[in-house]
């Protein structure tokens, strides 16, 4: 049997409000628990207005999880474990992303974004 390793759920016209999106994400996590899929699947979240708790709206680290549209990235935990198995500290991925974003700054991010459009 072949299993899909990852799926992206993207809809440009749904859950555009970040608070509503975050509430929906909580429901999705609860559904994983209800279905007995905790430890098998996880959801990474991305949104145009993504904001980590304890940050200001325009803090650059929020941009690590910003995307053009509301997005849920469904991942198999076994796949993640295989991908990071060779790393001493998998949390370094996030820290490196934040360092990169801080080096770029908001204006650098906007230039990259505009160049890709």
C-alpha positions, 0 to 999 in steps of 0.5 A: 500500500502506498501512503501519501507523505504530505498534503497541502490544503490551500484555499484563498477565500476561506479562513482569511481572518487569522483568529478564525483560522487559528480556531479552525486549526484547534478543531483540526488538532482535536479531530486528529486526537478524536480519530486516534491519529496523534503521533501519526499525523501533524499539521503545520500551519501557514497564513498571510497574517500568521503571528506567534503568541507573544510577538508583535504583528510585524515581528520578522519571525512571524514570516517563517509561517506566513504564506500567500493564502491560509494553508494547512500542511498535513505531515506524517510524523514518521516522515518528519522523524526520518528527515531529521534523524541525522540532525543533532538538534532538529530545533536548529531548523527553526532557529536558523529560519528565524536568524535568516529572517532577522538578517533579511528584515522586513524590507529584504523579505518584501524584496524577495516576495516582490521578485517572486511575484 
